Amino acid sequence: MGEKMQGVRVIEEWSPVIVMVISNVAMGSVNALVKKALDVGVNHMVVGAYRMAISALVLAPFAYILERKTRPELTFRLLVDHFISGLLGASLMQFFFLLGLSYTSATVSCALVSMLPAITFTLALIFRTENVKNLKTKAGMLKMMGTLICISGALFLTFYKGPQISNPHSHTEALHQNDNDQDKAKNWLLGCLYLTIGTTLLSLWMLFQGNLNIKYPCKYSSTCLMSVFAAFQCALLSLYKGRDAHDWVIGDKFVIIVIVYAGVVGQAMSTVATTWGIKKLGAVFASTFTPVILISATLFDFLILHTPLYLGSVIGSVVAVMGLYVFLWGKNNETEASTTLPPQTMDNEDQLVNNDNDSRSPV
C-alpha cells in the first residue's frame, strides 16, 4: 500500500513536467511546419484566424461535457479578461511572432522564444509576483543562473551558425532555403525584433493567465473562450497585410493540413496543457520548458523537412537544455524548502510562503 501511494505521489509530482515537455515538443513541430506554410505566401493572420477557430471548435465539446457542472457564472468582467487573454496570448502574439517567423526561420524563432523564462522571471519581479528576497537563497540563485544560461544558449544559436553537419541528402533542398534566407537577410533584424515582441506578449499572457486561472479555473472553457475572441481579433489584424477576400481561400493541401494541425495540436492541446501547467506550478515554471521547442523545431527541420543542421544549432540547444535543468534544480530546492519550514518560523515566513503558494497561479 505504501509503495502504491509513493508511486501515485511520484506521478503527481512529475506529471506537470511530462505534460509541458510533450506540449513543447509538439509546438516545435508546429513552428517548423508553419514556417514552411508561410513561405508559400499566405497571409500570416489568416493562418492565425483559422488556427484559433479550429481550436475553439475542438475544445467546445470538452468544455461543455467536462465542465458544465463546475463552470462558474460567466460575468462581463470575465469576458473582458478572456478578451485580453486572447490579445496577449493569441492574436497580438501571433501577429508579431508569425511576422517575425516569416522573416527568419523556425530555429531562430524558437531560439528567441527560449528567452521566455528570463522575460517571464523579470516581469514577475517587476510585478512583484516573484519575491525579490528569494533571489538571495540558494534556490533563487540557481533559478537566476539557469535563466542566464538559457539566454546564453539562445543567443549562441542565433548569432553563431557554424559549419554544416547535416547529411548529404538534405543539401539539394537546403539550397532553396539558403536562397530564401539571402533574399530576406535585410529583414533579419526586424524579424528578430518582432519575435522578441511576440515573446514578451507571451510572457505577459502567462502572468495574466495565472490570475485568470484563479477567477475561472476551467481550462477547456477558458481556452475555448480565448480562442473565439482571438479568431475575430486575428481576422481584423489580417487587414494589415491585405483586404483581398481570396486570401481566405486556401487551395494548397499542405497549408490546409498545417493549419488543422496547428489549430488542434499547437493551439487547443498546447494551450490547455500550458494553462494547466501554470495552474499547477506557476508561469515561471511553465516558461522554462520553451528550450524544448527549440530542440524540437531543430530536429523536426532536420529529420522531417530535411533542412541543413549547423554546429551552432547543436551547441546552442545543449546550452539551453543545461539552463533548463539548472532552473528546475533551483525550483525543486525552493519547493523542498517551502515544505520543510519548521513550525516556529512559519509566522515569520508567512509572506514568503503566501507568495510561494500564489506562484502556483501567476508565477
Number of C-alpha atoms within 10 A of each C-alpha: 6 7 8 9 10 11 12 11 12 11 12 11 12 10 14 20 17 11 16 24 19 15 23 24 23 21 25 27 25 25 27 27 24 22 21 21 22 18 13 11 10 16 19 25 27 23 29 28 29 21 27 34 23 23 29 27 16 17 22 15 14 15 20 13 9 13 16 12 8 9 16 12 8 9 9 9 9 15 15 12 20 25 18 19 26 26 23 24 25 29 29 21 24 27 23 23 27 26 21 26 28 23 27 23 21 26 28 25 31 30 32 24 26 32 28 28 30 22 23 28 24 17 19 22 14 12 11 12 18 22 17 12 9 15 14 10 13 13 23 20 16 23 32 21 17 26 26 19 23 33 26 18 27 29 18 19 28 19 12 14 16 14 10 13 12 16 12 9 11 16 15 12 13 16 13 12 17 13 11 14 16 12 11 14 14 11 16 19 13 15 25 23 16 23 29 22 18 28 27 21 23 26 29 20 24 27 24 21 29 27 21 22 19 14 12 18 19 22 22 26 23 25 25 28 22 27 33 20 24 30 27 18 22 27 18 15 19 21 13 11 12 11 11 8 7 8 17 17 9 14 9 11 9 13 19 15 13 22 26 19 21 28 27 21 19 25 25 25 21 22 23 20 22 23 26 23 23 28 26 19 23 25 30 30 25 26 27 28 26 29 35 26 30 34 26 24 29 26 21 22 22 17 14 11 15 19 24 23 23 18 16 20 26 18 17 27 26 18 19 33 23 17 26 28 18 22 29 20 16 22 19 14 17 19 14 12 12 16 9 8 12 9 8 8 9 13 10 10 13 11 12 17 16 10 17 21 15 19 25 21 27 26 32
